[in-house]
Amino acid sequence: MKHRSTRSLGWSLICLWGIAGCETAPSQQEAERKQQEQLYKPLLALVKESRASVEKFLETKLKREYIHPTDRNLEGEELKMWLEQVEGDLMPRNEKMCALVRAHANPELDGPDLTKQFKTLLAHQEGWSALHEKWKKDRVAYNWRAPSPFPRLLQRELEDKLKVVPQE
């Protein structure tokens, strides 16, 4: 009889917890929605802002369609303008992007392709930042660009992720 009452008590507690609204693990849909709000949307906004900023810089400051000439290094006024853009705009925004990725990336939700784009973003910023800091501190010259490119597919993949995530 004791065994039966213990089982009955267990079921009663389970039912009570369910009725009382005990916390349960978030559903896949809730996790995806959280990922959308905490990572995809703000990261996509920063990526778009960065692209627009570079385009404006090219149009208004350099007045050409490329940053780095193929026949020479940046120098003089061009270099000064580029360093102002890099230090005052690009690198701080890249750091914000990397902070979002570090805080919210989830390989289970993001999949291997987007995770690859996140890794490429981190490598881009960390490599560039290291070179730039070495130049500022020790005056070790470099070619004024990141050793690895910005992940070109990041914007499209974020946009694709936002289309897939269910809306309420």
Sequence and secondary structure as in RCSB ss.txt:
>XXXX:A:sequence
MKHRSTRSLGWSLICLWGIAGCETAPSQQEAERKQQEQLYKPLLALVKESRASVEKFLETKLKREYIHPTDRNLE
GEELKMWLEQVEGDLMPRNEKMCALVRAHANPELDGPDLTKQFKTLLAHQEGWSALHEKWKKDRVAYNWRAPSPF
PRLLQRELEDKLKVVPQE
>XXXX:A:secstr
 HHHHHHHHHHHHHHHHHHHT      HHHHHHHHIIIIIHHHHHHHHHHHHHHHHHIIIII SS SS SSS   
HHHHHHHHHHIIIIIHHHHHHHHHHHHHH  HHHHHHHHHHHHHHHHHHHHHHHHHHHHHHHH     SS SS  
 TTHHHHHHHHHHHS   
